[in-house]
Amino acid sequence: MAEAALLGCVTDERQLAQLTDASLCHGWVGLVQTAWRTAADASTSELAARVPYLHARLLRHRAEPGPDMGLLDDAAGVALALHTTASHTPPVSGWDACLLTHG
């Protein structure tokens, strides 16, 4: 059910339009990393097929700093999320553990 709910969110342009910055907590970095982690354990490939599109959307927002840049929200968070999705490798550091998407 979680996979289906996330897939519904990442394929709904109205919901994606609510993301206005690259932040980890409420923006593109968090969504991309959550989708990537979830896709790695998903029962279908639908979510994984959507990750490149989300990755591209994150690239559009990476230069737009938000008002309250904090934990991994600025360039560091963007670089980490882009590295993860581009390398198809889970982060060794576990930096994304705060998203509670992996064990």
N, C-alpha and C positions, 0 to 999 in steps of 0.2 A: 504494500500500500504506500509506503514511503517513496519508493521509486516512482510509482505512478503519480503521486502528488508533486514530486520535484519535477518530473517530466512535464506535467501540466503547467507548472510555473515557468519553466525555461522555454516553453513553446508558445507562451501567451505574451504577445507584444505589449498588451496593456499593463501586465504585471512588470515586465522588464523595463517599461518606461518609468516606473517608480524609482528605479535606481539612478541616482543623479551624480554619483561620484565613484571613485575607485576603492573606497574603504573596505576593510576586512569585515567589520561588524555589520554594516548595512548597505554595502555596495558591491561593486563588481568583483573585487578580489575574493570576498567571502563566497559569493555565488559560484565563481569559477572553481575555486578550490573545493567547495562542497560538492558541486556537480562532478568534478573529476574523481574525488574520493568515492562518491556513491557509485559512479559508473564502473569503477574498478571492481566492485562487488555485486554489481547488478545482475539480474537474471536474464536480461536482454541487452542488446547493443544499442537500443534507442537513445539512451542517455549519453553514452559515449559518442554517438554520432553528432550530438548537439554541442559537445564541448568545444570543437574548433570554432563554431559560430560565437559562443560565449567568449572565448579567448579573443577573437577579433573585436568584439564589442568592448572588452576590457581595454584593449589597445587604444580605442577612441577616447577613453576617459582617463588614461594614465597621466595626462598633463594638466588635468583640471583639479587643483588642490581644493579640498573641502574646508569648511570653516574650523573644524576641530580635529586636526590631524593628530592621531594618537597611535596606539599599538598597531604597528605594521600597516598603517593606512596610506602612507605616502609612497615614495619611490621604493622603499624596502619591501613593502607588502606586494606591490605590483610586480617587482622583479622576482620575488619568490614564487608567486602564483604563475607567472609566465614561464619561469624555469621548470616548474613542476609539470605543467601541461605540455611544454615543448619537448621535455626530455622523457616524458612518460614514465617517470621514476618518482616514487614517494620520497618526500624530503627526509633525509637521514636525521636531521636535527629534530624532526617532529614539531616544527614551528606551528603547524596547523592543528595541534591537539586541542586548542581552545575551541575549535568548531565542533568537537565531539563527534567526528565522522569516522574515526578509526580506533582500533583497540591497541 
